[in-house]
């Protein structure tokens, strides 16, 4: 592969030194759904040469509307495997590590076994989301939190701010409550969490169904129901996240 030519636009954008840091970064994405899959795609198209993917879900037909690795040929496949297959067509030299498991108390040790330059939290479960954030913060691993992308239509309302500043997001509201209650985060609502978070200020549409897919078993998500969602929003969440991460990794001014 002509890797130099493939990513010369990124190098021109960030400069030689900045792009060198991007190439060497190792980034872990936890959750390969409507946002996490686009994060993986954009990172690799931006020249990142090593990523780790964690998810235990399988692709189903209802994922096609918003997940980049979902298509008629990938239905039934593990998301991590389908994502790796796609990413290797972009950069055959990519180092892509797979963890076919959900992040939980039982698997929390996984992120401490490798050195990551950044972690992307794209988990739907409040309990496991809080655990991941707490683990990363305690171990000084840079992490970016992703809020809810369902039931929204306007990608221009997506922003990044401290988790404490998030609004109009039930997932993040519950997350903040759990972090204050179960972990060593300040109970003063005015104090920052120091966790950068991608969220939308748009009010979620009313009369939507359940909040994301509930776990049908401990392994596979129920694909029969969930919030209304569209790729033009979920992808925008992912691209916003990658913009932040690459600027941090390359040490460009934010």
Helices and strands as residue ranges (DSSP letters): H 3-6, H 8-24, E 26-30, H 36-45, E 50-54, G 61-63, H 79-90, E 95-99, G 108-112, E 118-121, H 126-138, E 143-146, G 155-157, E 158-162, G 163-165, H 170-182, E 196-200, H 231-249
